Amino acid sequence: MSDSAYVPPKVWTWQRDGEGQFASINRPVSGSTHERPLPVGRHGLQLYSLGTPNGVKVTVLLEELLEAGHAEAEYDAWCVNILEGEQFGTGFVDVNPNSKIPALVDRREDPPVRVFESGSILLYLAESFGAFLPREPRARTETLNWLFWQMGSAPYLGGGFGHFYAYAPEKLAYPIDRFAMEAKRQLDVLDRALAQRPFIAGEAYTIADMAIWPWYGWLVLGELYDAAEFLAVHEYPHVRRWAEAIASRPAVQRGKRVNRTWGDEALQLRERHDASDFD
């Protein structure tokens, strides 16, 4: 099929036998498909996630909070296998009606607080612990500028470029070219900002860096979509410098392992319930 062969019907209907890696779990409706209560561990913070870029944002923050001495940031991290549809279980849907990882339940509160969407979780935890989010209004606003930049931009990198370049059952020139152009534009935005300062929002390491790094940091480090050469990421030296600096942080190295179920077995930690799990 050529790029121009598809003629949209007057009314779109869902084809259940669609192709592609995620065809078996994609659907045009929300809600649960089966009964599945969520497990609950002994810590106040219960995370239900997977070690994808969106999940890693949160585990990196939790590990950074623990590294900084915030003992109440201890957490249980439960793996949610999205390829098996576990995000459509009743328990998970109760926490996140959008059925996307990550999702957090703060059981320190009575009644417990549900938090979903990765950016919301980062902001909730940063405010709860008073860490990695500046209090001074100008610096706080700059941090939130970049946090929300990431939330709006990453779908073009993931659902756009990543899907058509790495996962689509058929390689089509138009969407790959369109989203490759946008991915490079976003990398250029980051590179120009990071040419002026060590971290994305200024002198301090913040939740904005933690949100952006698992997407764009992994991309320039060759760990996302096997696309570093295709996108000529060597053209963004400031992003590379920043990505390497963050990757060297012990808390980031731990957070990257949590809920990871693929790749090098030494870097996988399906569930995390205690710091000793990393040993």
C-alpha positions in Angstrom: 0.0 0.0 0.0 1.4 3.4 -1.0 1.1 6.5 1.3 -1.7 7.8 -0.8 -3.8 4.6 -1.3 -6.0 5.0 1.8 -9.3 6.8 1.3 -11.0 7.5 4.6 -14.6 6.2 4.8 -17.4 8.6 5.6 -17.8 7.1 9.1 -14.8 5.4 10.7 -15.3 2.0 12.3 -13.0 -0.1 14.5 -11.4 -3.0 12.8 -10.7 -5.5 15.6 -8.2 -7.5 13.5 -5.8 -4.6 13.1 -2.1 -5.2 12.8 0.8 -3.9 14.8 2.5 -4.6 18.1 -0.3 -3.0 20.2 -3.3 -4.0 18.1 -4.5 -6.5 20.7 -4.8 -3.9 23.4 -5.9 -0.8 21.5 -9.6 0.0 21.4 -11.8 3.1 20.9 -13.5 2.8 24.3 -12.4 3.2 27.9 -13.2 1.3 31.1 -12.2 -2.0 32.5 -12.4 -5.4 30.7 -11.9 -7.7 33.7 -11.8 -7.9 37.5 -8.3 -7.4 38.8 -7.7 -5.8 42.2 -4.5 -4.0 42.7 -1.9 -5.4 45.1 -1.0 -3.2 48.1 2.4 -3.2 49.8 3.5 -1.9 53.1 4.6 1.6 52.1 2.5 4.7 52.0 3.2 5.3 48.3 2.0 2.6 45.9 3.1 2.9 42.3 1.6 0.8 39.4 3.8 1.2 36.4 6.1 -0.2 33.8 9.7 0.8 33.0 8.9 2.8 29.9 9.9 6.5 29.6 6.7 7.7 31.3 7.1 5.2 34.1 10.8 6.0 34.6 10.0 9.6 35.2 8.3 8.7 38.5 10.7 6.0 39.7 13.6 8.4 39.1 11.9 11.1 41.2 11.1 8.6 44.0 14.7 7.4 44.1 16.0 10.9 44.0 13.8 11.8 47.0 15.1 8.8 48.9 18.7 9.7 48.0 18.0 13.2 49.3 16.9 11.8 52.7 13.1 11.8 52.4 12.3 8.6 54.2 8.6 8.9 53.6 9.2 8.5 49.9 9.7 4.8 50.3 7.4 3.0 47.9 6.2 -0.2 46.4 6.4 -0.4 42.6 4.1 -3.0 41.0 4.6 -4.0 37.4 1.6 -3.4 35.1 2.1 -5.4 31.8 0.4 -3.2 29.3 0.9 -5.8 26.5 -1.3 -8.2 28.4 -3.9 -5.6 29.1 -3.4 -5.4 32.8 -4.1 -1.6 32.6 -7.7 -2.5 31.9 -8.3 -4.4 35.2 -10.9 -2.9 37.5 -8.4 -1.9 40.2 -6.1 0.0 37.8 -9.0 1.7 36.1 -10.3 2.9 39.5 -6.9 4.7 39.9 -6.5 5.8 36.4 -9.7 5.9 34.2 -7.4 6.6 31.2 -5.8 3.2 31.6 -2.2 4.4 31.1 0.8 3.9 33.2 2.0 5.2 35.6 -0.6 5.5 38.4 0.1 6.3 42.0 -1.9 5.9 45.2 -0.9 7.9 48.2 -2.0 5.8 51.1 -0.5 8.2 53.6 -3.7 10.2 53.2 -7.1 9.1 54.6 -8.9 8.5 52.3 -6.0 7.6 49.9 -5.3 10.0 47.0 -5.1 8.7 43.5 -2.7 10.5 41.1 -2.5 9.7 37.4 -0.7 11.2 34.4 3.1 11.2 34.9 3.4 15.0 35.0 0.7 15.2 37.6 2.5 12.6 39.7 5.8 14.4 39.4 4.2 17.7 40.5 2.2 16.0 43.3 5.3 14.4 44.8 7.6 17.4 44.4 5.0 19.5 46.2 4.4 16.9 48.9 8.1 16.6 49.8 9.1 20.2 49.0 11.9 19.0 46.7 13.0 19.3 43.0 10.6 22.2 42.4 11.8 25.7 43.2 9.7 27.8 45.5 10.8 31.2 44.1 8.0 32.1 41.7 10.1 32.8 38.6 12.2 29.6 38.9 9.1 27.6 39.7 7.3 28.9 36.7 10.3 28.1 34.4 10.3 24.5 35.8 6.6 24.1 35.1 7.1 25.6 31.6 9.4 22.8 30.7 7.4 20.1 32.6 4.3 20.9 30.5 6.5 21.3 27.4 7.4 17.7 27.8 3.9 16.6 28.4 2.8 18.3 25.2 5.8 17.4 23.1 6.5 13.7 23.9 3.4 12.4 22.2 4.9 13.5 18.9 8.1 11.7 19.7 6.4 8.5 21.1 3.0 8.1 19.5 4.2 9.9 16.4 7.8 9.3 15.4 8.3 6.2 17.6 5.1 4.5 16.4 5.6 5.0 12.7 9.4 4.5 12.7 9.6 1.5 15.1 6.3 -0.2 15.6 3.9 0.4 12.7 3.4 -2.8 10.6 4.1 -0.9 7.4 6.8 1.8 7.0 5.2 4.9 5.4 7.3 7.8 4.2 4.9 10.6 5.0 4.3 10.0 8.8 8.0 9.0 9.4 9.2 12.1 7.6 6.7 14.3 9.3 7.4 13.1 12.8 11.2 12.9 12.3 11.1 16.6 11.4 9.2 17.3 14.6 11.5 15.2 16.8 14.5 17.0 15.4 12.8 20.4 16.0 12.2 19.4 19.6 15.8 18.3 20.1 16.8 21.7 18.7 14.6 23.5 21.2 16.3 21.5 24.0 19.8 22.0 22.6 19.4 25.8 22.4 18.1 25.9 26.0 20.8 23.6 27.4 23.5 25.6 25.7 22.7 28.4 28.2 22.5 26.4 31.4 23.3 23.1 33.0 19.7 21.9 33.5 16.7 22.5 31.5 15.1 25.1 33.8 18.3 26.7 35.0 21.0 26.0 37.6 19.0 23.4 39.6 18.1 19.8 38.7 14.3 19.6 38.8 11.3 17.5 37.9 11.5 19.0 34.5 14.8 17.2 33.9 13.3 14.0 35.2 10.3 14.3 32.9 12.4 15.1 29.8 15.3 12.7 30.3 13.6 9.3 29.8 12.4 10.5 26.4 15.0 12.8 24.9 17.9 11.7 27.0 17.4 8.1 26.1 17.0 9.2 22.4 20.4 10.9 22.2 22.0 8.1 24.2 20.8 5.6 21.7 18.4 3.8 24.0 15.1 4.8 22.3 13.7 3.3 19.0 17.2 2.6 17.8 16.9 5.9 16.1 20.0 7.9 17.1 21.7 7.6 13.8 18.6 8.1 11.8 17.9 11.4 13.6 21.6 12.4 13.6 21.5 13.1 17.3 25.2 14.1 17.2 23.9 17.5 16.1 22.7 18.2 19.6 25.8 18.2 21.8 24.3 20.1 24.7 21.4 17.6 25.0 24.0 14.9 24.9 26.1 16.5 27.7 22.9 16.9 29.8 21.7 13.4 29.1 25.1 11.9 30.2 25.2 13.9 33.4 21.8 12.8 34.4 22.4 9.2 33.5 25.4 9.1 35.8 23.3 9.9 38.9 22.9 6.8 41.2 19.2 7.5 41.8 18.6 7.7 38.1 20.4 4.4 37.5 18.2 2.8 40.2 15.0 4.4 38.9 15.7 3.2 35.4 15.6 -0.4 36.5 12.3 -0.3 38.4 9.4 -2.2 36.6 11.8 -3.0 33.7 11.0 -6.4 32.2 13.2 -6.5 29.0 16.8 -6.1 27.9 19.8 -6.9 30.1 18.6 -9.0 33.0 21.1 -7.3 35.3 19.2 -4.0 34.7 15.7 -5.4 35.3 13.7 -5.1 38.5 10.2 -6.2 37.9 8.9 -5.0 41.3 10.5 -2.8 43.9 9.5 -2.9 47.6 12.7 -2.0 49.4 16.1 -0.5 48.7 17.6 -3.9 49.2 15.9 -5.1 46.0 18.6 -3.4 44.0 21.3 -5.6 45.6 
